[in-house]
């Protein structure tokens, strides 16, 4: 029940008590208007203006009763109304407390739900940060590999040109401006990208660097060396871009072959010198 309703009931009860009080005053006034008996003793009374008024004992009794009637207890209906108002106020307070407890419980549930949402959001953020950090580490580690792969692709496209330059140098055709350009290209590849050619006759055979296309007989228990280079290989740092294709022979066989080649070269040189001497005569 609202406070306005309680106040309205109180006002109504007060108005009812005032009506009853007015009715009692009217009854007293009517009783006073009756004549006082002759044998009734008179009593003097002084008014508020200083005048003395005589009245009998009956009038005094009625006056006393009138004065007593002015101070009356509240009507029975008003008492019952006050009791019902207290009960309604108690019910209202109980309902208010119950609503407050229910609201507090709802707020606690909402707080727990928000805490769970916050914990899940933090977990998602942590996972996202870990994924980003892993991606950044992978990307940073892959950058040199990608750069190296790009250089390797370019060198693979230029290998045929580099092979022609090597053959021209072996045959003595690499002269003039063409030689200068070829040397500059090879130096740029070696200085900036660590690309170099390998595979020379007489080097020790390494299966990690060389690819044997032929093996001469009688090599059991002997050191394997490169007897001939069919195609040179290329390295970029420690990475093999193309293995060298070689003919493998034993160390003794390679020495004998080298001696035979040197003897043949010397014989040809001597023969050429004799022919020149004869022609001079």
Beta strands, then each sheet from edge to edge (+ up, - down):
strand 1: 42-46
strand 2: 52-56
strand 3: 195-198
strand 4: 210-215
strand 5: 224-231
strand 6: 233-236
strand 7: 239-242
strand 8: 244-250
sheet 1: 1+ 2-
sheet 2: 3+ 6- 7+
sheet 3: 4+ 8+ 5-
end
